[in-house]
Amino acid sequence: MNARVGYTMPNTTNDSSPVAIIAGISGGIGSALAHQLHKKGFRIAGYARSEEKMRSALDGIPNPILVEADATNSTEVNQAFSEILEATGRVDTFINCIGSITLKSAHMISDDEWHRSIQLNLNTAFYGLRAAVKPMQKAGSGSIILISTVAACTGLPAHEAVSAAKASLHGLAQSAAASYASRGVRVNVVAPGMTETQMAKPILSSEQARKISQSMHPLGRIGQPEEVAALIAHLASDQATWITGQIFSIDGGLSTIHPRPKV
């Protein structure tokens, strides 16, 4: 797939409103975040694989600037940023909302599944971060937020692939935070527990699996995309300009409250 513009690209370079670029903008957390940032006055931009899904997810947001691109392909990510920057003239925040879940123990994970987990959970974040810091450095400010998982913060069975990839993302974020702090660029991570998204649907569609997941979270329920998006939106805002290099868990207590309720 070659990156291509998914909408007519309005030129908004004379608009002084901040610009948010969201990778995976058509997903549950990505679309919830887009709507919240729009309400906060951000111009919304982003990229994902499907133009149709982006159109549907962003219904009600005027003039979003979107590019159809494969986030695991660095060339397409660079092209997406180039297209968006040409239209907006700036990028104030970048959020990577792309990920995957492989629920298998190590001895059952194939090489292809392992590499795919690294591609989706780590490479997408690195490609987006690398593209975002270039214009942010020139501007002397910016906020980058990478979405991780509770499985990178605490040991959960059968999460080896996603845990390894997202834990590497934590290292990426904290090192980048140190590298770019003096240039005004902040880098943070948000690590959700099980959240009611399309990606989680294969797990949560089973009533038994849903009950098990609910019982694992001490608050006794599954998180909602809007709850995770609210934390991300805060980190993207001017109210969080003294926060960088942090890993924020939002998981109903799963990563820190022990012992967990019995299933």
N, C-alpha and C positions, 0 to 999 in steps of 0.2 A: 504494500500500500504506500503510495506517495502522499505526503501531507497535502491537503488541499483545503481551501476555504469552504466552510460549511454554510456560511451566510454571506450576503452582501456585506462587505466590510465598510461601515461608516468611518470616515476620518474624523477622529475626535481629539486630534493633537492639541487643539486650542482649549479643550476642557481641562480644568484644573482638578477635577475629582480624582481621587486615588484609583488605581487599577489593580484588580485582583485577578491573577491567572490561576485557574484550578485545573489540575490534571485529574482526569476521571470525573469530570463535571456532571456526567449523566448518571452517576451512581447515587445510592441513597444518601450518603453523607455529603458527597460533592454537590448534589442538587439542593439539599437543605441548606448547605453553607452558602451557595450562590444566592439564594433568596434572602438569607439573613444579612449578607454583606451588601446586597442591593439596598435593603432597607436602611443600612448604615451609611449610604451615600457612595459606595464603591461602584465604579464601572466594572462590569463582569465580563471576563474573558476566560477561555479555557480550551481544552482539547480532549478528545475521546475518539473511539473507533467509529462510532455510528452517528451520522448527522441526524437521523430520524429520532434516535434516543435523546440526543441533546435538545432537539426542538421540543420534544414532549416534556422533558425534565425541567426546562427553563420557561415554560409557559407562564406569561405574566411579567417577565423581565424584559423591558424594552431594549432593543438594539444590543443584544449580547454579541460579543466578538468571538467567534468560535471557529476552530480549525479541526477538521477530521484528520486524525493522525494516530499512529501506533506508538504508544509511550515507551515500548521496549526497543524502539529503533531510534538511536541517538540523532541520526540525520533528520528524521521527521520531527523530533522534538525541537531541534535547532531551527528548523524551518517554521514550525508553529510559532515559536517565540519571535522570529523575524517578522512574520506576518502580523502578529498582534502588536509588536512594537512600532511597526510602520503605521498602523492605524491609530495607536494611542499615544505614542511618543514616550511611554513610561511603563514601569512595572513597580508597584509598591509592595505587593505581597504575592508570594507563590505558595500554593498548598498542593501537596501530592496526596491524592485520595485513592491511589491505586493499590490493590493488594489481591491476595488469593489465600484460600485455605486448603491445605492438604492434610486430612485427618488420617494419618498413617504413622505407625511406628517405624523407626529407622530401617529395620530389616525388610520392610514391605515397600519402601520408596524406590522407584526406578530412577535411573540416571536422568531420563527425560523429565520426570516429575520434579526431581531436585533442581535441575537447571531452570525449569520453568518457574519454580518458586523464587529462585534468585532473580530471574529476569523481572518478574512482576512486583516483588516485594522490596527489592534493593536497587536494581538497575534503573527502574523508572524514577525513583527518588533522586539518584545520583545525576541522571541526565537532566532532570528538571532543575535541580539545585545548581548545577554547573552553568546552565543557560541563564538562570535568574540572577546569579551574583554578578554577572558582567555589567548589565545596566544599573543594578543597585549600587555597585561600587562607584560608578560614575556619578550617581545621584547623591551618594553619601548617606543613604538610608535604605531600609527595606526589611521586610519580615518574611522568613521562610518557615513553613510549618510542615512537617512530615508526619504522616499518619502511620502508626505502628499497631501493636496489639498487646493485650495483657499477657499473651503467651511469651512475649519477649522479656517480661518483668518477673515472671514466676514460673516454676516448672509445672507444665500440664502434660498429661500423657497423650501420645500420638500427635504431637504438634512439632516434631523435630524440624521439619522443613521450614515452616513459617517462623518458628522461634529463632532459628539460626539466621535467617534472612533479615528479620526485623531487629534482632539484637545487633546485627552489623549496621543497620540503619541508625541505631542509637549512637554507635561510635562515629559514624559519618557525621551526624548532626552535631555532636559535641566538639569534634575536631574542627568542623567548619565554623562553628560558633566562635572558637578561639582564633581561627584564621582571619575572620572578617569583622570581629567586634570593633576593632580600631577604625574600620571604614564605615561604621554605622549600620551594618547588616546583622540582624538578629536571626538565630536559628534555634527552633524548638521542636519538640516531638510531643504528639498526643497519642496515648496508647489506650484505646477503648477495650472494654470487655465485649461480650456478645451483644451485637446491636441489630435491630430489626431492619435489615437491608436485603436487597435482592441476592447478594452474595451469600448471605446466611440462610436463605430460604430452603436450600436442600437439607440443611440440618434441622431447622425449626419447623419444617413441614410435618415432621413426626411428633405426635403429641408426647410420646415418651421422652424423646430427645429434648423437647422444649422444657418439660418438667425437670429433667436432669440439669439442663443449663440454668434454669431459674434457681434451682436449689444450690447450685455452685456459687451463685452471686449472693453474698450475705444480705443485700437489700431485697432479695427474693423476686427479682424480675429481670427482663431483658431491657437493655437500653434502647432509646429511640434516637434516630439520626439527628433530630433537632437538638437533643441534649449535647451530643458530641460537637455538633456544628457551633453551638453557642460558646463553648470553650475555645474552639479554633478562632471564631470571629473575635473574641476578646484578645487573643494573642496577636491577631492581625491589626488590631486597632492602636490608636495613639495612647490608650490607657495602659498599654503593656510595653512601653518603650524601655523599661529597665529590666526586662526579662529576656535572658538568652542562655542557651546551653542546657536547657531543662527538659526532663522527661515527665510529662504530666499523665498520670493514670486517671482514667474515668471509666470505672469498671464495677460499680456497685459494691466496692469493698473487696473484690475477689483477690487482688494482689497483696493485700496487707492484713486482712482479718482472718485469723486462724483460731481454732479449727473451723472449717467450713461446715455448714449444716449437712447432716447425713441424707443421702438420697433414699 
